Amino acid sequence: MSDLAEHERSGTDLSKGAPPPDASPPPPRRRQPWFVWAVGIAGIVFFLVGLVGMPFEGKLGEVQKNDNAAWLPGSAESTKVDTESQKFQSIATIPGFVVYERDGGLTDADKAKITEDLAKFAEIPGIAADQITQPQFSKDDSVATVTVPLIGKDGEEEVDGEQLGETEDAVIDTAREGAPDGLEVLPAGPGGLLVAFVEVFGALDGQLLLAAGVVVILILLVVYRSPVLWFYPLFSSLLALGASALVIYPLAKNEWLTLNGQSQGILSVVVIGAGTDYALLLVSRYREELHNHARSLDAMVTAWKGAAPAIAASGTTVILGLLCLALGELNSNKSLGPVCAIGIACTVLIMLFFLPVFLLSAALPGRLLGLVVRRFRGASGRWLFWPRIPRFDQRADVSTHGAWARFAEGVSRRRRLGWVSTAALLLVCVAFLPFLRTEGLSTMDSFTSEPDAIVGQKLYDANFDAGAGAPAVITASADKADEVIAAAAKVPGVATGPGAICVQPDYAKISQLIASGAISPADLGGAGCAPEQLQVQPIDGRIIIDANIVYRYDTDEADATVQRIRDAVHAVPGADAMVGGSTAINHDVLAASRHDRNLVIPIVLVVIMIVLGALLRALVAPLLLMLTVVLSFAASLGVSALMFNYVFDFANADPAFPLFAFVFLVALGIDYNIFLMTRVREETLVHGTQSGITRGLSVTGGVITSAGIVLAATFAVLAVLPLVSLAQVGFTVAFGVLLDTIIVRSILVPALSHEIGKKIWWPSKLAKTAD
């Protein structure tokens, strides 16, 4: 799996106590340059920053926003409606239902319990007590439902996901407490489904960290073949995660960026995966240099100088690619980029400054160990690599022996067969790309499991008006209200009958009247619109209207209905009507996702191309790398389409899915090509292009393959979570990283580079001088 073990073929047995006869004597101790002290001091500082930030990882859930409305840009029509609605209602609610069900029919005791619950629900903090409705019963009298809306916003203060979850749990606990045996109580509606998402995201980070940590430990044990060394990159990655949380938490708390459960979960995976990758590159180079230097410090200085440019370039490429997401419209996309970019930046700093100090700190326990165990005498910090400890023997060149050297020679000899066959394989995978469906997921299709809210929603849909509780919300000129209502009433998919389209009730006034005893909640249960005196009054010449839809708010049919409503009311002269509500929010989110996908992907390509050109000082090589990575990305989507449709049986994918997959696959996938081609260029300067390609692949093959397996495994952890969107991103990125690492970087890129020859460095001087 790794080329780390290849060094050991040239090592010596420590028990013999002395280096081989051909080894040069240790050089005289010399004064280290200033940057060594700078790296050491910076390492200590970043260690303290990461340590302080660790507690903030658990607090990130407090500043998450998982509702679609928080993700939308201010220019979206549904956002404008939401803003205008706040003038009419100081409290914004999220519709929610409690569903009661008994096989064979509800008993009198069940109905009495439901009636008692109404008063108890009104006393729960976070519930809009004035909007609780009287129970509705199904035709067969086996199911009942009560509308219990959650307060999502009170004035300017938004209720966070954790509070919403606690409120919904209190409602369901109240309904279940003292329920007769056999009476099932379930949540439903947008509120219940939103809380189901919040609860999944709340448990997400801990589960991901545990699963990713276990996976990384197992892989590093195999790669390093050491029972100790795995701890160093993993602990460093956890410090990077702590440092990231320390930066992200205040930004999210002060609403300078929007953090949601998805971005927090992906942050953990990106930091651990990328951190382990960077650590593998540094540790591999360090181990290589330990064969060339008697002192660990000298070996680390040389290794740092060799690995740091590639790690810094890789991190810069990923950061710039992620920051391109900030150019999009959707707040979730705009913030995912900065969130993960902060994570990568912290990871690069920790791996470049803390990890070297951490590895060198092993010298002290190494000396103590040598006092006790003769085998470790003189090993100093090298004991970390036990049982295959690298010795100072000046025989570290793995480019001429080992499995990867033989593989690289084979690629050189069969270059044309290599790139033609791998390109053909990738094109076959790309052929399945048209089968990828990205029209968006309904809430019901967003879970791979079946939480209580999904079970409750299915019961509700089967027995009641599926569109109740989540109407289309229309704002319009007050003097055109009747015309707008008439236009909306003619739209197919809008509910008919009394109370289907009404000026919104004034819930504050209704609450006051109920509190004074002037009316009772039972007086509000009749059909039809609220009396005019209980409706909201025009503000600044505007009015707000609710239009019930016959379909559940997150279905394709509801989406089509809202678009027809918009067309109808926009056509009313002088009404200046706009349509919002839950369905309209979903529609605008999907539209913004498509816009961001089409905008950001080309920009990311251009940015990465510029970075690669500056790094490799050429145009042909960066163009080759970009073309191969894009081909690998398209092939990954093609395979994903087959897996999603015919193996996992997912209903659909979000329009943002290709964008997320692209950013992570291209930005992270280009890392391995950077690691390869920077080493190829380094070798080319000494040995020429053809030999440089072979030697570069020989030296980097094992460590890059190991890094790719680690990154793929950490992203694969997402695929076991109960959310379809994360499972899709996890599978595609994991598969794409393996495809890029094993096929593209190991065969396609080196074979094409051999075929092109020294022209790959055009227009730099290497294109003329390297043979």
ABEGO torsion letter per residue (X at the ends): XBAAAAAAAABBBAAAGBBBAABBBBBBBBBBBAAAAAAAAAAAAAAAAAAAAAAAAAAAAAABBABAAAABBAABAAAAAAAAAAAABABBBBBBBBBBBBBGEBBAAAAAAAAAAAAAAAABBGBBAAABBBBBBBAAGABBBBBBBBBABBEABBBBAAAAAAAAAAAAAAAABGBBBGBBBBBBEAAAAAAAAAAAAAAAAAAAAAAAAAAAAAAAAAAAGBAAAAAAAAAAAAAAAAAAAAAAAAAAAAGABBBBAAAAAAAAAAAAAAAAAAAAAAAAAAAAAAAABABAAAAAAAAAAAAAAAAAAAAAAAAAAAAAAAABABAAAAAAAAAAAAAAAAAAAAAAAAAAAAAAAAAAAAAAAAAABAAABGAEAAAAAOABBBBBAGBABAAABEAAAAAAAAAAAAAAAAAAAAAAAAAAAAAAAAABBAAEBBAAAABABBBAAAAAAAAAAAABBAABGBBBBBBBBAAAAAAAAAAAAABBGBBBEBGABBBBBBAAAAAAAAAAGABBAAAAABBEBBBAAABBBBBGGBBBBBBBBABBAABAAAAAAAAAAAAAAAABBGAGBBBBEAAAAAAAAAAAAAAAAAAAAAAAAAAAAAAAAAAAGBAAAAAAAAAAAAAAAAAAAAAAAAAAAAAAGBABBBAAAAAAAAAAAAAAAAAAAAAAAAAAAAAAAAAEAAAAAAAAAAAAAAAAAAAAAAAAAAAAAAAABABAAAAAAAAAAAAAAAAAAAAAAAAAAAAAAAAAEAAAAOABAAAAABX
